[in-house]
Amino acid sequence: MNHLSHRDLRNQPNERSRNASPASFNMATLDSLESQNDERIEGLGAKVRMLKDITVAIGDEVRESSKMLGSMVSSTKLLEY
């Protein structure tokens, strides 16, 4: 996944870093935030995989139901003649 790490962000000033003192925004804080971000990315990845599996299962069910409905319609047409 393409995301900026705290190492990439060190040289990019933002509102928070301009107002934060060096002691309050140290490497330990950055490492902790990076770790939290990595955990959240993994969690989102797991949720995406779960949604994909559900979507594939729904697609399989729709195809199977369509086949069954098609065969029922064909059987009904044969009975009409």
C-alpha positions as CSV (number, residue, x, y, z in Angstrom):
1,M,0.0,0.0,0.0
2,N,1.4,3.4,-0.9
3,H,1.4,5.6,2.2
4,L,3.9,8.1,3.6
5,S,5.8,7.0,6.7
6,H,6.8,9.3,9.5
7,R,10.3,9.3,7.9
8,D,8.8,10.8,4.7
9,L,6.7,13.3,6.7
10,R,9.6,14.7,8.8
11,N,10.6,17.2,6.1
12,Q,7.0,18.3,5.2
13,P,5.8,20.9,7.6
14,N,2.1,20.9,8.5
15,E,-0.1,22.7,11.0
16,R,0.5,20.2,13.8
17,S,4.3,20.1,13.5
18,R,4.6,23.9,13.3
19,N,2.7,24.3,16.5
20,A,4.2,21.3,18.4
21,S,7.3,21.6,20.4
22,P,10.1,19.2,19.6
23,A,9.6,17.4,22.9
24,S,5.9,16.7,22.3
25,F,6.4,15.4,18.7
26,N,9.3,13.1,19.1
27,M,10.3,9.9,17.3
28,A,8.6,7.7,19.9
29,T,5.4,9.4,19.2
30,L,5.9,9.1,15.4
31,D,6.8,5.4,15.7
32,S,3.6,4.9,17.8
33,L,1.4,6.6,15.3
34,E,3.0,4.7,12.4
35,S,2.4,1.4,14.2
36,Q,-1.2,2.4,14.8
37,N,-1.6,3.3,11.2
38,D,-0.1,0.0,10.1
39,E,-2.6,-1.9,12.4
40,R,-5.5,0.0,11.0
41,I,-4.4,-0.6,7.4
42,E,-4.2,-4.4,8.2
43,G,-7.7,-4.2,9.7
44,L,-9.1,-2.5,6.6
45,G,-7.4,-5.0,4.4
46,A,-9.1,-7.8,6.3
47,K,-12.4,-6.1,5.9
48,V,-11.9,-5.6,2.2
49,R,-11.0,-9.3,1.8
50,M,-14.2,-10.3,3.7
51,L,-16.4,-8.0,1.6
52,K,-14.8,-9.5,-1.6
53,D,-15.5,-13.0,-0.4
54,I,-19.1,-12.0,0.4
55,T,-19.5,-10.3,-3.1
56,V,-18.1,-13.4,-4.8
57,A,-20.5,-15.6,-2.9
58,I,-23.4,-13.4,-3.8
59,G,-22.4,-13.5,-7.5
60,D,-22.2,-17.3,-7.3
61,E,-25.7,-17.4,-5.8
62,V,-27.1,-15.1,-8.4
63,R,-25.6,-17.2,-11.3
64,E,-26.9,-20.4,-9.7
65,S,-30.4,-18.9,-9.1
66,S,-30.5,-17.6,-12.7
67,K,-29.7,-21.1,-14.1
68,M,-32.4,-22.6,-11.9
69,L,-34.9,-20.0,-12.9
70,G,-34.0,-20.5,-16.6
71,S,-34.5,-24.3,-16.3
72,M,-37.9,-23.7,-14.5
73,V,-39.0,-21.4,-17.3
74,S,-37.9,-23.9,-19.9
75,S,-39.8,-26.7,-18.1
76,T,-42.9,-24.6,-17.9
77,K,-42.8,-23.8,-21.7
78,L,-42.5,-27.5,-22.5
79,L,-45.6,-28.2,-20.4
80,E,-47.6,-25.6,-22.2
81,Y,-47.2,-27.4,-25.5
